Amino acid sequence: MAIIAGGGYSKQELYRLSVNMDQLASIDEAELQDGRARGMKVYRVRSQSGLQFDLHAGRTLDIGALSYKGRNISLLTRNGVCTPENIFPANGEFDRYFGGGMLLTCGLKNAGPNYTNEAGQFQPLHGRIGTLPPEQCWKWAGFKDDEYVLEAGALCRDTTIEGHNLSLTRSIRTTLSNARIDIHDTVENLDNLPTDYLLLYHFNFGFPFLSDSLRLRFPEARAAVEPRTEAAEQRLSDWATLTQPEAGIEENVYFHFPMPDEAGTVELSLENPALGIGVRLGYEAAHLPYLIQWKCMRSGEYALGIEPGNNLISGLPGERATGRGAKLAPFERHEMHLWLEFYDL
């Protein structure tokens, strides 16, 4: 049953009221034409739930700009959206092509500082998977029973000659009725040798959802919050406090260790009473045991990142040394499920 303005409708009833479902919800292909985004293929999704968002079909099918009931939720940095053609993943270049978006996927051979591996290959900050165009990409809209579904999918690969052959298969789904986005990912080792990988889901929140009115509600933890730097340690007691922007203030990163519930999931919420909007971020914790918080209250770079992952962003050599990250046997796969759910307060 599809729900619109509190009323329930079957497929047949909706077609009596709206002969073309694009009147109510759609997923449309477009191409951006300005600046460093020129040539980027996007899927633009809108629905009666109040959600509107872009999927970067030209780049990993990450989530770009996102609003709920006309209010912006996501972050857009000064760089803006960059196509793969405008990305050169070299030392220091991440700060020139990181555009934010609601979701940036980081991995699969790095998350954290860049490094050079044992074969002499450079691995950039936060890896390459989020900079690559999909090898396959598709979209679909239609009824499943009496609910109208909007869905997109992509296949991406992170590879090197005589090295790793990793694939990321992704589907992203929402519906006409519910202000919820479900992300289903599968990481698979397509090589005859075992390999390891890092994965980080970099969810990014920006103004006006991000403000000093925003409240963070994290679940019970299995260990205390850890600061990444001395500066973060000095502000440790304020990790959950969001402020107005301040000129020159240092960004802080905190490591969280949430306790999964009986179903093996973690859910946290971000609520802005001034806007009357809340966002629930949830995920299955089996392959995502860590949660990173990036808090940048600096004027001109005002941002909040909430980042489930399998690592603590020390780079692959550092993660290997501490036993973090994940390993895949030949042709083994790991499946991840994450979701964003938007609601009124």
LINGIBEL-V411872 format. One record per backbone hydrogen bond with DSSP energy under -0.5 kcal/mol. CO is the residue of the C=O (numbers start at 1). NH is the residue of the N-H. Records with the same first field share a line. If there is no record, write none. Layout:
CO->NH / NH
This chain:
2->9
4->7
7->4
9->2
10->14
11->15
12->16
13->17
14->18
19->21
20->23
21->24 / 25
26->46
28->44
30->42
32->39
34->37
35->38
36->83
37->40
40->32
41->58
42->30 / 44
43->45 / 55
44->28
45->53
46->26
47->50
50->69 / 70
51->47
52->67
53->45
54->64
55->43 / 57
56->59 / 61 / 62
59->62
62->56 / 64
63->103
64->102
65->54
66->73 / 74
67->52
68->71
71->68
72->209
73->206
75->101
77->80
83->86
84->87
88->90
90->93
92->95
93->96 / 97
94->97 / 98
97->99
99->77 / 101
102->204
104->202
106->200
107->129
108->198
111->315
112->126
115->123
117->120
121->117
122->124
123->115
124->127
126->107
128->131
129->132
132->60
136->155
138->153
140->151
142->149
144->147
146->2
147->144 / 149
148->176
149->142
150->174
151->140
152->172
153->138
154->170
155->135 / 136
156->168
157->159
158->166
160->163
164->160
165->190
166->158
167->188
168->156 / 170
169->186
170->154
171->184
172->152
173->182
174->150
178->175 / 180
179->342
181->340
182->173 / 184
183->185 / 338
184->171
185->336
186->169 / 188
187->334
188->167 / 190
189->331
195->328
197->326
198->108
199->310
200->106 / 202
201->203 / 308
202->104
203->306
204->75
205->304
206->209 / 210
209->211
211->214
213->273
214->242
215->271
217->269
220->259
226->255
229->233
230->234
231->235
232->235
233->236
235->238
236->239
238->241
240->216 / 242
246->249 / 299
252->295
253->228
254->293
255->226
256->291
257->222 / 223
258->260
261->264
264->285
265->261
266->283
268->281
269->217
270->279
271->215 / 273
272->275 / 276 / 277
276->345
277->272
278->343
279->270 / 281
280->282 / 341
281->268
282->339
283->266
285->288
290->309
291->256
292->294 / 307
293->254 / 295
294->296 / 305
295->252 / 297
296->303
297->246
298->301
303->296
304->205
305->294
306->203
307->292
308->201
309->290
310->325
315->319
316->320
317->321
318->322
319->323 / 324
320->323
326->197
328->195
329->332
332->189
334->187
336->185
337->284
338->183
339->282
340->181
341->280
343->278
